[in-house]
């Protein structure tokens, strides 16, 4: 019943409003309330708002001189007329009397007061805030108005928690006769009747209106005489019906307030673009695409890898190949002079294992170039780590063995004989190499490095790389190499007082320090730079490590073999040992 009452009032207001609009006289209202079985509230602007600048917030008084609003007054009279028509009809609401309370809402403050008054209770005149508002019954059953959009938004926000109706859900059931015309509505709440399109012409406080077109529903047709429309502005130009101009390209609309035509222009975030089919939402780019901030389209990402044809690749390849050739040439040189004192003092057959491990580490550098594959990802880190670990194991045991021979063979003969008898040098190299091999196999099996496409580091790039840098296996292998480097450095330092021909402390110390500095530099670069040339830096660090290791241990011996053959004889080495023995005896 309450919904039907609201439906009828809204209908009567829309139909009879045209009758009230014909009144041009601005008379005072004889009454603002009428008792009845059901009470309706009407919110109309009978006076204009106070538009002057205020120094402090205050309530606007509506009844001010020269502020009468004829339009609001006509709506006010239209609601009174509608309720009188319903009350006088014997067919619309028999045995029910409608009442009303009309409020002048000339300002936002008066609008809030009027809405709260309509929500108050019959007996107390106050609003009671309850946990469950479904059982709350204000003194009015429905509200008509306000006619101002800004005020209507405020009123709707206040009424909605109390479930007071601004929507007619069952209006499609209404069917009655009014002024010899049948009034019905469709399922969408639209009236099934013809409309006259009226244009209002305001001039100061007076206005007139004229018929400029019509709309019919059977058949559905819209007729509009655009020549009769008078637009404000120069030459009667059609104004733009928005409060915000169109946004720049790549800027989407963020609606401000309750009007879809009022919006802010916000640039689309990086990685998104504005599709012209939807001006309010920025669409994300595809995985292989990117877009800068404020873009209206996406661009293909640039695929980054250390390509074979790049100049920096050619330089690194030439350096790696040169080092490999030098290592192979050194192996051939040592094989030719295998029985000379220099080669024998360097380790004899152990030198070929050291050179082979350096060659294997150098070969691993070739797998860093070009597009990563499963095979290259498996080889690039593990082969280098294993090769360098074998070299460090041989270097450690070689330095330790020299210390044992010259310093502990007479002082601790039992330990020396046990070391020689049990082939301590070979046993250490085998165990150390086997342990590191196990770490590498475990690494490849459990944390298998695989080729991947990295998208997060740079929005416009796709980095082709292998997934091994942060794995546990990589850290275990790297830690093992660090421990071997420290062991080799310690053993070489202990032999700093050995005979000159056997004293490798300076060269080995230099190569290991170069190794430490190279890797510290690399990890520092990783933290501050993640660009396309990071792989090239990685290769350069490894190449520096291998070159420094080779130069520190083998280059002085190659120099003696090739340029100082007078020092590569037994007499020179024996003289060096005797000089060391005399110095030790004197101390």
C-alpha positions in Angstrom: 0.0 0.0 0.0 2.8 2.4 0.9 4.6 1.8 -2.4 1.3 2.4 -4.3 0.9 5.7 -2.5 4.4 6.8 -3.5 3.8 5.7 -7.1 0.6 7.8 -7.3 2.2 10.9 -5.8 5.1 10.7 -8.2 2.7 10.2 -11.1 0.4 13.1 -10.1 3.4 15.4 -9.6 4.7 14.7 -13.1 1.3 15.1 -14.8 -0.2 18.0 -12.8 3.1 19.9 -12.8 2.3 21.2 -16.2 -0.9 22.8 -14.9 0.9 24.5 -12.1 3.6 25.8 -14.5 1.0 27.9 -16.2 0.7 30.1 -13.1 2.9 33.1 -13.3 1.8 34.8 -10.1 4.1 34.4 -7.1 1.7 34.1 -4.2 2.5 32.9 -0.7 1.5 29.4 0.2 -1.6 29.2 2.4 -0.3 26.1 4.2 2.8 23.8 4.5 1.2 20.8 6.1 -1.9 18.7 5.9 -2.9 15.8 8.3 -3.7 12.4 6.9 -3.5 8.6 7.4 -0.2 8.6 5.6 2.2 11.5 5.6 4.3 12.5 2.6 7.3 15.0 2.7 7.9 17.5 -0.1 11.3 19.2 -0.4 11.2 22.3 -2.7 13.4 25.4 -3.1 10.9 28.2 -2.5 13.8 30.7 -2.1 17.2 31.0 -3.8 20.4 30.1 -2.0 22.7 32.6 -0.3 25.6 32.9 -2.7 27.8 35.5 -1.1 31.1 34.6 0.4 31.0 34.0 4.2 33.7 34.3 6.7 32.4 31.4 8.9 30.0 28.5 8.4 26.4 29.3 9.3 22.8 28.2 8.5 21.1 29.9 5.6 17.7 31.5 6.4 15.4 30.9 3.5 12.8 33.7 4.0 15.0 36.6 2.8 13.9 39.7 0.8 14.1 39.4 -3.0 14.9 35.6 -2.9 11.6 34.1 -3.9 12.0 31.1 -6.4 9.0 30.8 -8.7 10.0 27.4 -10.0 10.1 25.8 -6.5 6.8 27.4 -5.7 5.2 25.8 -8.7 6.5 22.4 -7.8 5.2 23.0 -4.3 1.7 23.8 -5.6 1.9 20.8 -8.0 2.4 18.4 -5.0 -0.6 19.9 -3.2 -2.7 19.6 -6.3 -1.7 16.0 -6.7 -2.6 15.0 -3.2 -5.9 16.8 -3.4 -6.7 15.0 -6.6 -6.0 11.6 -4.9 -7.9 12.5 -1.8 -11.0 13.6 -3.8 -11.0 10.5 -6.0 -13.2 7.6 -5.0 -11.3 5.1 -7.1 -7.6 5.7 -6.5 -7.3 5.3 -2.6 -10.7 4.8 -1.1 -11.1 5.3 2.6 -7.5 6.6 2.9 -6.5 10.2 3.4 -3.0 11.5 2.4 -1.3 14.2 4.3 1.8 16.2 3.6 4.6 18.3 5.1 6.3 20.7 2.8 9.7 22.1 3.5 11.6 25.0 1.9 15.1 23.7 1.0 16.8 26.8 -0.3 20.3 25.7 0.8 22.3 22.6 1.7 21.9 23.3 5.4 18.1 23.7 5.2 17.9 20.6 3.0 19.7 18.5 5.7 17.4 19.9 8.4 14.3 19.2 6.4 15.4 15.6 5.6 16.2 14.9 9.3 12.8 16.4 10.2 11.1 14.0 7.8 12.9 11.1 9.3 11.8 11.9 12.9 9.2 9.9 14.8 5.6 10.8 15.2 5.5 11.2 18.9 9.0 12.5 19.8 10.0 14.6 16.8 13.5 13.1 17.1 15.5 10.5 15.3 16.4 7.3 17.2 19.5 5.5 15.9 18.9 1.8 16.3 21.0 -1.3 15.5 18.3 -2.6 13.2 16.6 0.1 11.1 14.2 -2.3 9.4 11.7 -1.7 12.2 12.2 2.1 12.2 9.0 4.0 11.2 9.5 7.7 10.6 6.5 9.9 10.4 6.6 10.2 6.6 6.2 7.2 4.3 7.9 8.8 1.2 9.8 11.9 0.2 9.2 13.9 -3.0 12.1 16.1 -4.1 14.4 17.9 -3.9 14.5 19.2 -7.5 18.2 20.3 -7.1 20.6 17.5 -8.0 23.1 18.4 -5.3 20.5 18.4 -2.7 19.0 15.2 -4.0 22.3 13.4 -3.5 22.5 14.5 0.2 18.8 13.6 0.8 19.3 10.1 -0.8 22.3 9.4 1.4 20.3 10.3 4.6 17.1 8.4 3.5 18.7 5.2 2.3 19.7 3.7 5.7 16.1 4.2 6.9 14.7 2.5 3.9 12.5 5.5 2.9 11.6 5.2 -0.9 13.6 7.5 -4.1 12.7 4.1 -6.2 9.3 2.8 -7.3 9.7 -1.0 -7.6 6.1 -2.0 -8.4 5.0 0.9 -10.6 4.5 -1.5 -13.5 1.4 -2.7 -11.7 -0.3 0.7 -11.7 -3.2 1.1 -14.1 -5.8 3.9 -13.6 -7.8 6.6 -15.5 -6.8 10.2 -15.1 -8.3 13.1 -17.1 -10.0 10.6 -19.5 -6.6 8.9 -20.2 -5.4 5.5 -19.1 -2.1 5.7 -17.2 0.1 2.5 -17.2 3.8 1.7 -16.9 6.1 -0.9 -18.4 8.4 -3.3 -16.6 11.1 -0.7 -16.5 8.9 1.9 -14.8 8.5 4.0 -17.9 5.1 5.5 -18.5 3.3 4.2 -21.6 2.2 7.6 -22.8 3.1 10.4 -25.2 5.3 13.2 -24.1 5.6 16.8 -25.1 9.1 18.2 -25.1 9.2 21.6 -23.5 12.0 24.2 -23.8 12.2 26.8 -20.9 13.3 30.3 -21.6 14.4 32.2 -18.5 14.7 35.9 -18.4 15.6 37.2 -15.0 13.0 36.0 -12.5 10.4 35.3 -15.2 10.2 32.5 -17.7 8.2 31.1 -20.6 8.2 27.8 -22.3 7.4 26.5 -25.7 6.7 23.1 -27.3 9.7 22.1 -29.4 8.9 18.4 -30.0 7.2 15.2 -29.0 7.8 11.6 -28.1 5.4 8.7 -28.7 5.6 5.1 -27.6 3.2 3.5 -30.2 4.8 3.8 -32.6 8.1 4.7 -30.9 9.1 8.0 -32.4 11.0 11.1 -31.4 10.3 14.4 -33.1 12.4 17.5 -32.3 12.5 20.9 -33.9 16.0 22.0 -33.2 15.4 25.5 -34.7 13.2 26.4 -31.8 15.9 25.6 -29.2 17.6 28.8 -27.9 21.0 28.1 -26.4 22.8 30.5 -24.0 26.0 31.9 -25.3 27.3 33.5 -28.4 25.4 32.9 -31.6 23.2 30.4 -29.8 25.9 27.7 -30.0 25.2 24.3 -28.5 27.1 24.1 -25.2 29.2 21.1 -24.3 27.2 19.1 -21.7 30.2 18.2 -19.5 31.9 20.0 -16.7 35.3 18.6 -17.8 36.8 18.7 -21.3 38.1 15.6 -22.9 41.3 14.1 -21.4 44.7 14.0 -23.2 45.7 10.9 -24.9 46.7 8.2 -22.5 44.8 9.8 -19.6 41.7 8.0 -18.2 38.7 9.6 -16.6 38.2 9.3 -12.8 34.7 10.5 -12.0 34.5 13.1 -9.3 31.3 13.3 -7.3 28.0 11.9 -8.6 28.1 13.1 -12.2 29.7 11.0 -14.9 30.5 14.1 -16.9 32.7 15.6 -14.2 36.0 13.8 -13.9 39.7 14.2 -13.4 42.2 13.2 -16.0 44.8 10.8 -14.6 47.6 9.3 -16.8 47.6 5.6 -17.1 50.2 3.8 -15.1 53.3 2.3 -16.7 52.4 -1.1 -18.2 48.9 0.0 -19.0 47.2 1.8 -21.9 43.9 3.5 -22.6 41.6 1.7 -25.0 39.4 4.3 -26.7 36.4 1.9 -26.2 36.5 2.5 -22.4 37.7 6.0 -21.4 37.5 5.2 -17.6 39.7 2.2 -17.2 43.3 1.6 -18.3 43.9 -1.8 -19.8 47.0 -3.8 -18.8 49.5 -4.6 -21.5 50.3 -8.2 -22.5 53.2 -10.1 -20.9 55.5 -9.5 -23.9 54.5 -5.8 -24.1 55.1 -2.6 -22.2 53.9 1.0 -22.1 55.2 4.2 -20.5 53.0 6.3 -18.2 50.2 8.0 -20.1 50.3 5.8 -23.1 47.4 4.9 -25.4 49.0 1.8 -26.9 51.5 -0.9 -25.9 54.8 -1.6 -27.5 56.7 -4.9 -27.9 59.4 -5.5 -25.3 63.0 -5.7 -26.3 64.5 -9.1 -25.8 67.9 -8.8 -24.1 70.7 -11.3 -24.3 74.5 -11.3 -24.9 74.2 -11.9 -28.6 77.1 -13.3 -30.6 77.4 -10.4 -33.0 77.6 -7.6 -30.4 81.0 -5.8 -30.1 81.4 -6.6 -26.4 80.7 -10.2 -27.1 83.4 -10.3 -29.8 85.9 -8.8 -27.3 85.1 -11.3 -24.6 85.2 -14.2 -27.1 88.6 -13.1 -28.4 89.9 -12.9 -24.8 88.5 -16.2 -23.8 89.8 -17.9 -26.9 93.3 -16.4 -26.3 93.3 -17.6 -22.7 92.3 -21.1 -23.9 95.1 -21.2 -26.5 97.6 -20.0 -23.9 96.5 -22.7 -21.5 96.8 -25.4 -24.2 100.2 -24.0 -25.3 101.4 -24.1 -21.7 100.4 -27.7 -21.4 102.3 -28.5 -24.5 105.3 -26.5 -23.2 105.2 -28.4 -19.9 104.9 -31.7 -21.6 108.0 -30.9 -23.7 110.0 -29.9 -20.5 108.3 -32.4 -18.2 111.6 -33.6 -16.6 113.1 -30.2 -16.1 113.4 -28.8 -12.5 110.9 -26.0 -13.2 108.1 -28.3 -14.2 108.9 -30.8 -11.5 108.9 -28.1 -8.8 105.6 -26.8 -10.2 104.0 -30.2 -9.5 105.0 -32.4 -12.4 102.0 -34.3 -13.6 99.7 -32.3 -11.2 100.3 -29.3 -13.5 98.3 -30.9 -16.3 95.3 -31.4 -14.0 95.6 -27.8 -13.0 95.8 -26.6 -16.7 93.0 -28.9 -17.7 90.7 -27.5 -15.0 91.6 -24.0 -16.1 90.8 -25.0 -19.7 87.4 -26.4 -18.6 86.6 -23.2 -16.7 87.5 -21.2 -19.8 85.3 -23.4 -22.1 82.3 -22.7 -19.7 82.5 -19.0 -20.7 81.3 -19.8 -24.2 77.9 -20.9 -22.8 77.2 -17.4 -21.6 76.7 -16.0 -25.2 73.6 -16.3 -27.3 70.1 -17.4 -26.2 70.2 -19.6 -23.1 69.3 -23.3 -23.6 69.0 -26.1 -21.2 72.5 -27.4 -22.1 74.2 -24.0 -21.7 72.4 -23.3 -18.4 73.6 -26.6 -17.1 77.2 -25.9 -18.2 77.9 -22.3 -17.6 78.0 -22.2 -13.8 78.6 -25.8 -12.8 81.6 -26.3 -15.3 83.3 -23.1 -14.2 82.8 -23.9 -10.5 84.1 -27.4 -10.8 87.1 -26.5 -12.9 88.1 -23.7 -10.6 87.6 -25.9 -7.6 89.9 -28.6 -9.0 92.5 -25.9 -9.7 92.3 -24.5 -6.2 92.5 -28.0 -4.7 95.7 -28.6 -6.7 97.1 -25.2 -5.7 96.3 -25.8 -2.1 97.9 -29.2 -1.9 100.9 -28.1 -3.9 101.6 -25.2 -1.5 101.0 -27.4 1.5 103.3 -30.1 0.2 106.2 -27.6 -0.2 105.6 -26.4 3.4 105.8 -30.0 4.6 109.0 -30.8 2.7 110.9 -27.7 3.8 109.5 -27.1 7.3 108.0 -30.2 8.8 110.1 -33.1 7.2 112.7 -32.8 10.0 110.6 -31.2 12.7 107.7 -33.6 12.4 109.1 -36.6 10.5 106.2 -38.9 11.5 103.6 -36.6 9.9 105.8 -36.2 6.8 106.3 -39.9 6.3 102.6 -40.6 6.8 101.7 -37.9 4.3 104.2 -39.4 1.7 103.3 -43.0 2.4 99.5 -42.5 2.1 99.8 -40.2 -1.0 98.4 -37.3 0.9 98.6 -34.9 -2.0 96.7 -37.1 -4.4 94.2 -38.1 -1.8 93.4 -34.5 -0.9 92.9 -33.6 -4.6 90.6 -36.6 -5.1 88.5 -36.0 -2.0 88.2 -32.3 -2.6 87.3 -32.7 -6.2 84.9 -35.5 -5.5 83.1 -33.4 -2.8 82.8 -30.5 -5.1 81.6 -32.7 -8.0 78.9 -34.1 -5.6 77.8 -30.5 -4.8 77.6 -29.6 -8.5 75.6 -32.8 -9.3 73.2 -32.1 -6.4 72.9 -28.6 -7.6 72.0 -29.6 -11.1 69.6 -32.3 -10.0 67.7 -30.5 -7.3 68.0 -26.8 -8.3 68.3 -27.4 -12.0 69.2 -24.2 -13.9 66.8 -23.6 -16.7 66.4 -20.9 -19.3 63.8 -18.3 -18.3 62.4 -15.0 -19.5 62.6 -12.3 -16.8 59.9 -9.6 -16.9 60.1 -7.8 -13.6 63.5 -6.1 -13.7 62.8 -3.7 -16.5 59.3 -2.8 -17.8 60.5 -2.4 -21.4 62.9 -5.4 -21.6 62.7 -9.2 -21.5 65.9 -10.6 -20.0 66.9 -14.1 -21.3 68.8 -15.8 -18.5 69.2 -18.9 -16.4 67.6 -19.6 -13.1 70.7 -20.4 -11.0 72.0 -17.2 -9.4 69.9 -17.4 -6.2 69.6 -21.2 -5.8 70.9 -23.0 -2.8 73.1 -25.2 -5.0 74.9 -22.1 -6.4 75.6 -20.8 -2.9 77.0 -24.2 -1.8 79.3 -24.4 -4.8 80.4 -20.8 -4.4 81.0 -21.3 -0.6 83.2 -24.3 -1.4 85.3 -22.3 -3.8 85.7 -19.5 -1.3 86.9 -22.0 1.3 89.4 -23.5 -1.1 90.6 -20.0 -2.0 91.2 -19.2 1.6 93.1 -22.6 2.1 95.3 -22.0 -0.9 96.1 -18.4 0.2 96.9 -19.7 3.7 99.2 -22.4 2.5 101.0 -20.1 0.1 101.5 -17.5 2.8 103.1 -20.2 5.1 105.7 -20.8 2.3 106.7 -17.2 1.9 110.2 -18.0 3.4 110.9 -21.0 1.1 113.7 -20.9 -1.5 113.1 -18.4 -4.3 112.5 -21.2 -6.9 109.9 -22.7 -4.7 108.5 -19.5 -3.1 105.1 -19.0 -4.9 103.6 -16.9 -2.1 103.8 -13.6 -4.0 102.3 -14.7 -7.3 99.6 -16.9 -5.7 98.7 -14.2 -3.3 98.3 -11.8 -6.2 96.1 -14.1 -8.2 93.9 -15.0 -5.2 93.5 -11.3 -4.2 92.6 -10.6 -7.8 90.0 -13.4 -7.6 88.5 -11.9 -4.4 88.4 -8.4 -5.7 86.7 -9.5 -9.0 83.9 -11.3 -7.2 83.4 -8.6 -4.7 83.1 -6.1 -7.6 80.6 -8.4 -9.4 78.3 -8.8 -6.4 78.4 -5.1 -5.8 77.4 -4.5 -9.5 74.5 -7.0 -9.0 73.1 -4.8 -6.2 73.4 -1.5 -8.1 73.0 -2.6 -11.7 70.6 -5.1 -13.3 70.9 -4.0 -17.0 71.4 -5.9 -20.2 75.2 -6.0 -19.8 75.2 -7.8 -16.4 76.0 -11.1 -18.2 79.0 -9.5 -19.9 80.2 -8.3 -16.5 79.8 -11.9 -15.2 81.9 -13.2 -18.0 84.5 -10.6 -17.5 84.8 -11.4 -13.8 85.2 -15.1 -14.6 87.7 -14.4 -17.3 89.7 -12.2 -14.9 89.7 -15.0 -12.2 90.9 -17.6 -14.6 93.5 -15.3 -16.2 94.8 -14.2 -12.8 95.0 -17.8 -11.5 96.9 -18.9 -14.6 99.2 -15.9 -14.6 100.0 -16.1 -10.9 101.1 -19.7 -11.0 102.2 -20.7 -14.5 103.4 -17.5 -16.1 106.6 -17.2 -14.0 107.4 -20.8 -14.8 106.8 -20.3 -18.5 109.1 -17.3 -18.4 111.9 -19.3 -16.9 111.5 -22.2 -19.4 111.4 -19.8 -22.4 113.6 -16.9 -21.4 115.9 -18.1 -18.6 116.9 -21.6 -19.4 120.1 -20.9 -17.4 117.9 -21.1 -14.3 116.1 -24.3 -15.4 118.9 -26.7 -14.2 119.5 -28.9 -11.2 122.5 -27.0 -10.0 120.6 -23.7 -9.7 117.8 -25.4 -7.7 120.3 -27.1 -5.4 122.1 -23.9 -4.8 118.8 -22.2 -3.9 118.0 -25.0 -1.4 121.4 -24.8 0.2 121.1 -21.1 0.6 117.8 -21.6 2.3 119.3 -24.3 4.6 122.1 -21.9 5.7 119.7 -19.2 6.5 117.5 -21.5 8.6 120.6 -22.8 10.4 121.8 -19.3 11.2 118.4 -18.4 12.7 
